[in-house]
Amino acid sequence: MNCSFDDQTVIVTGAGRGLGRSHALEFARRGAKVVVNDTGGDVNGNGRDPGVAAAVCSEIRAAGGTAVPSFDDVAQYEGGYNVVKTAMDAFGRVDAVICNAGILRDLAFHNMNEDDWDASLGAHLKGCYTVLHAAWPVFRQQRYGRVVMTTSISGAFGNFGQANYGAAKAGMIGLMNVLKLEGEKYGVMVNIISPAGATRMTGTVPSASDAGRVAQANVNLPEQVTPAVVYMASSECHDSGMIIHAQGGQFYRIAIVRGRGLPAEPGAERNAEWVGEHWSDITSLDDAYVMWNLGQTRADHDRAAQPA
Ligand SMILES: NC(=O)c1ccc[n+]([C@@H]2O[C@H](COP(=O)([O-])OP(=O)(O)OC[C@H]3O[C@@H](n4cnc5c(N)ncnc54)[C@H](O)[C@@H]3O)[C@@H](O)[C@H]2O)c1
């Protein structure tokens, strides 16, 4: 296996710092022409600093790589469009999009105002929509594309004080589940990274959420997350619909599964008391399985796609 990016263009949003910077440097080292997108704002999403994306481009060029900056705000439709336009104008194609840009507006739900909600959903979830919506026609026309969105265990499992962030991060899982289906016949693979690595963002998470876990996250490096992102963005990866957690050299899959539950029995009465009395069977995850779409497992789907 060789995860090379020679002759490929990779867009990394939020690439001016932290995880995105680590991804961008590694893509460039592996031959990619990189669009380094970053507004350069503060961790709450306020302010702008074009020097942040420009510095990563300089670093890439100093190492012999190729990169162009984009200072666009991916939370705006025009911003996402311009990120892709930057790639097309400079390099004429887009092979992979890494949706990584993000902010934090942590507050207990009762203190979270509409602006905190909209800013978080905008940077994270709409930030995926805007760039991917612009890249999608390019992928379809090329009949090739790779997408890696960046979720969080906050969205997958929950974290106190992150209602906006957790909702946005979980929303990406829904977006992936649909795009993996719509991209399939065009060779577009859509996957998700769930990272943990010490960045300025983790430095702001209050230790009250779980002192032990945060302390552990703070010794993990962004560079230890990047290999999973690079593999999923490469032409070597033919899987789609995966959520991979990466932290400190550990990698594992996160999935939404379907329980076996209890089957319908035609004519049998199923009232609330019956549900309560059978709650442990209904909620059991024994023999649970992952669905590929509404009605098929991946194995069902692959069998149906085989020529007769
Ligand atoms: N660090 C972790 O442990 C961790 C854990 C789970 C998820 N994440 C996610 O990983 C991603 C990267 O986080 P990080 O820890 O490297 O944080 P970071 O703050 O170091 O980097 C995020 C970058 O995104 C940029 N950005 C923010 N909003 C933007 C916008 N609208 N348009 C363009 N750029 C924008 C910022 O300027 C910043 O440079 C985020 O989506 C974050 O939610 C990080």
The ligand as an SDF file (V2000), in Angstrom:
LIG
                    3D

 44 48  0  0  0  0  0  0  0  0999 V2000
   -8.3440   18.6770   19.4500 N   0  0  0  0  0  0  0  0  0  0  0  0
   -9.1790   17.7160   19.8010 C   0  0  0  0  0  0  0  0  0  0  0  0
   -8.9090   16.9040   20.7100 O   0  0  0  0  0  0  0  0  0  0  0  0
  -10.4910   17.5730   19.0910 C   0  0  0  0  0  0  0  0  0  0  0  0
  -11.4070   16.6080   19.5510 C   0  0  0  0  0  0  0  0  0  0  0  0
  -12.5960   16.4150   18.8540 C   0  0  0  0  0  0  0  0  0  0  0  0
  -12.8300   17.1710   17.7070 C   0  0  0  0  0  0  0  0  0  0  0  0
  -11.9460   18.1160   17.3060 N   0  0  0  0  0  0  0  0  0  0  0  0
  -12.2460   18.8720   16.0860 C   0  0  0  0  0  0  0  0  0  0  0  0
  -11.1010   18.9230   15.2710 O   0  0  0  0  0  0  0  0  0  0  0  0
  -11.1260   20.1280   14.4900 C   0  0  0  0  0  0  0  0  0  0  0  0
   -9.8140   20.8730   14.6560 C   0  0  0  0  0  0  0  0  0  0  0  0
   -9.7150   21.3010   16.0100 O   0  0  0  0  0  0  0  0  0  0  0  0
   -8.3540   21.7500   16.7130 P   0  0  0  0  0  0  0  0  0  0  0  0
   -8.3570   21.0920   18.0310 O   0  0  0  0  0  0  0  0  0  0  0  0
   -7.2100   21.5720   15.7840 O   0  0  0  0  0  0  0  0  0  0  0  0
   -8.6700   23.3090   16.9670 O   0  0  0  0  0  0  0  0  0  0  0  0
   -7.8870   24.6500   16.5870 P   0  0  0  0  0  0  0  0  0  0  0  0
   -8.6530   25.7330   17.2350 O   0  0  0  0  0  0  0  0  0  0  0  0
   -6.4400   24.4980   16.9060 O   0  0  0  0  0  0  0  0  0  0  0  0
   -8.0230   24.7340   15.0020 O   0  0  0  0  0  0  0  0  0  0  0  0
   -9.2480   24.9970   14.3530 C   0  0  0  0  0  0  0  0  0  0  0  0
   -8.9770   25.9500   13.2150 C   0  0  0  0  0  0  0  0  0  0  0  0
  -10.2080   26.1540   12.4950 O   0  0  0  0  0  0  0  0  0  0  0  0
  -10.2380   27.5140   12.0780 C   0  0  0  0  0  0  0  0  0  0  0  0
  -11.6180   27.9150   11.8150 N   0  0  0  0  0  0  0  0  0  0  0  0
  -12.6140   28.0400   12.7260 C   0  0  0  0  0  0  0  0  0  0  0  0
  -13.7530   28.4080   12.1440 N   0  0  0  0  0  0  0  0  0  0  0  0
  -13.4810   28.5310   10.8180 C   0  0  0  0  0  0  0  0  0  0  0  0
  -14.2700   28.8780    9.6870 C   0  0  0  0  0  0  0  0  0  0  0  0
  -15.5610   29.1820    9.8140 N   0  0  0  0  0  0  0  0  0  0  0  0
  -13.6960   28.8780    8.4550 N   0  0  0  0  0  0  0  0  0  0  0  0
  -12.3790   28.5500    8.3240 C   0  0  0  0  0  0  0  0  0  0  0  0
  -11.5750   28.2480    9.3720 N   0  0  0  0  0  0  0  0  0  0  0  0
  -12.1290   28.2230   10.6010 C   0  0  0  0  0  0  0  0  0  0  0  0
   -9.6190   28.2590   13.2540 C   0  0  0  0  0  0  0  0  0  0  0  0
   -9.1590   29.5530   12.8840 O   0  0  0  0  0  0  0  0  0  0  0  0
   -8.5150   27.3190   13.6980 C   0  0  0  0  0  0  0  0  0  0  0  0
   -7.2530   27.6550   13.1410 O   0  0  0  0  0  0  0  0  0  0  0  0
  -12.3510   20.9050   14.9760 C   0  0  0  0  0  0  0  0  0  0  0  0
  -13.4340   20.6560   14.1090 O   0  0  0  0  0  0  0  0  0  0  0  0
  -12.6230   20.3070   16.3330 C   0  0  0  0  0  0  0  0  0  0  0  0
  -13.9570   20.4610   16.7170 O   0  0  0  0  0  0  0  0  0  0  0  0
  -10.7890   18.3370   17.9700 C   0  0  0  0  0  0  0  0  0  0  0  0
  1  2  1  0
  2  3  2  0
  2  4  1  0
  4  5  1  0
  4 44  2  0
  5  6  2  0
  6  7  1  0
  7  8  2  0
  8  9  1  0
  8 44  1  0
  9 10  1  0
  9 42  1  0
 10 11  1  0
 11 12  1  0
 11 40  1  0
 12 13  1  0
 13 14  1  0
 14 15  2  0
 14 16  1  0
 14 17  1  0
 17 18  1  0
 18 19  2  0
 18 20  1  0
 18 21  1  0
 21 22  1  0
 22 23  1  0
 23 24  1  0
 23 38  1  0
 24 25  1  0
 25 26  1  0
 25 36  1  0
 26 27  1  0
 26 35  1  0
 27 28  2  0
 28 29  1  0
 29 30  1  0
 29 35  2  0
 30 31  1  0
 30 32  2  0
 32 33  1  0
 33 34  2  0
 34 35  1  0
 36 37  1  0
 36 38  1  0
 38 39  1  0
 40 41  1  0
 40 42  1  0
 42 43  1  0
M  CHG  2   8   1  16  -1
M  END
$$$$
